[in-house]
Amino acid sequence: MTTPNVPELVPPQRLLLGPGPSMVHPRVLRAMSTPLLGHLDPKFLEIMNEVQAQLRAVFCTQNRFTIAVSGTGSAGMEAALVNVIEPGDTVLVVVGGVFGMRMTDIVARAGGRCVKLDIPWGETIDPGRIEDALKKEGKVKAVALVHAETSTGAQQPIDGLGKLCHQHGALLVVDTVTSLGGVPVEVDAWEADAVYSGTQKCLSCPPGLAPLTLSDRALEAVKARKTKVQSWYLDAGMVADYWAEGKRVYHHTAPISMVYALRESLRIVLEEGLEARFARHRRHSAAFMAGVAALGCAPQAQEGRRLPSLNCIQVPSGVDEAAVRKYLLAEHSIEIGGGLGPLAGKVWRIGLMGESARQENVLAVLAALEQGLAKQGKGPKLGAACAAALEYYGRA
């Protein structure tokens, strides 16, 4: 057997402005290079406590069960759902994009009875429709929906939904993968029961952990289960004992370096301050949208429901969108995302998340998009998009 000749790893430098991952602060990369500790070392357990306290601050919750699941955001989604759902449970799932669809698949795999509440991609659901479904279905175990739909750029209002669900005996499960650390996420004020996220979006940490918080109401539902949780690895009852101060019962080997990275990324978030961070995301998104309007691109998400962290814009008529994305990557080393599902070939998804939400990045991607469109004989006079963004910055 021949030995493969693998060269030294030297990946290209990219400006990550897609739907994730986002750019990572050098402090976070340095934290990842810190020497390892054992996953049950007393000092590492202190670090886990610090991460939990930071996550509570960013989630705006006092939930004692607030941890970082070892896995990506999709592991957080699965953990949130399989722990509260048992075979035969009725679950209402709002589907307005790829990640709502993914929720329905997990519910079905857990043996739940999934009732889909479909909405047009790019729109959000009226709470009255959820209330009608709760009344119609009778006993509902949970209502699950996406706060920040990465495939459409739509932001679903959550205020009042927790109270509505609890009035009907249901739990509220919320996906905040593309919102935590970029737009307000207020778990306790929402009265949400299972809320999860990912590290690689607005937290600007490499992918690999999924922040998860469960309310006491959700934990009671887990304890009251008549069947074992479908997943051994994601069983909240078992993982809780590993994260619980004073217990620390071995469950799995935590990704030590990723916990270091998350600790540092959360330090950066909290140093900046949540309100200042949210304002920064709004400012740069608004400047970007002013620029793409000059390119003839309309937003996909409905007015008043647009995510500042993930800007989903419609591709101008007659443009080969994939060719533009390839041009940006090859000639400008800028990554942006294309559409998913029914939006494939119809939209671009530009992430301005965490470290990526900077004025220089907004101007860089607008200039690159102008040139990419010009290659196809489309778009306005070169410089129009950047001028529109700079005009917004001058006024903001």
ABEGO torsion letter per residue (X at the ends): XBBBBBBBBBBBBBBBABAOBBBBBAAAAAAAABBBBBAABAAAAAAAAAAAAAAAAAAGBABABBBBBBEBAAAAAAAAAAAABBBGBBBBBBBAEAAAAAAAAAAAAAGBBBBBBBBBBGBBBBAAAAAAAAAAAEBBABBBBBABBAAAGBBBBABGAAAAAAAAGBBBBBBAAAABGABBBBAAAAGBABBBBBAABAAGBBBGBBBBBBBAAAAAAAAABABBBABAAABAAAAAAAABBGAGBBABBBBAAAAAAAAAAAAAAAAAEAAAAAAAAAAAAAAAAAAAAAAGBBBABBBGABBAABBBBBBBBGBBAAAAAAAAAAAAGBBBBBBBEAABGABBBBBBBEAABBAAAAAAAAAAAAAAAAAAGBEBBBGAAAAAAAAAAAAX
